[in-house]
Amino acid sequence: VTLEPQAAQRLWERGISYYYAGEYEKGAKQFEEYQKYHDQDVENAVWRYLCVARSSGVEKARSNLLPITNDPRVPMMPIYALYQGKLKPDDVLAAAHANPPNKELHNQRLFYAHLYLGLWHEAAGNTDEAKKHILEAEKHKIGHYMWDVAHVHAELLRAKDK
């Protein structure tokens, strides 16, 4: 970012790093910037929600959720509706299980469903449910940065148990 300031807008990974570093306001700002680059990414809206929830509470996070109208990835729009308070966790899981074209895509859908259910529960203070879903997400390995995030999160949860 120092060498190429215009790149800052694209760095959603930086926002996740801020989240795990406990720099929630910086994380929220990073996700706001990314929204200008890609305005239909449920994950971006969710991570900003998580940052705001940590710094200002779930109600403020919900009321300031970044607007998303069309993330075509299943089950992203049901995840978004969950964070809006419009759906329940079972609805997200049902969407993840609905008509998968193959095992790989079904696995990917389950990964994202469990990851974002776990993070949603964690933001709400439901630690047992959060852990259950994060650990389940980790079982649905995908070849993507987000699986690494889930794995690190699972490791942090296991470390708390020790």
Secondary structure, DSSP 8 states (H G I E B T S, - for coil): --S-GGGGGG-HHHHHHHHHTT-HHHHHHHHHHHHHH-TT-HHHHHHHHHHHHHHH-HHHHHHT----S---STTHHHHHHHHHTSS-HHHHHHHHHSS-SSHHHHHHHHHHHHHHHHHHHHHTT-HHHHHHHHHHHHHS--SSHHHHHHHHHHHHHHHHH-
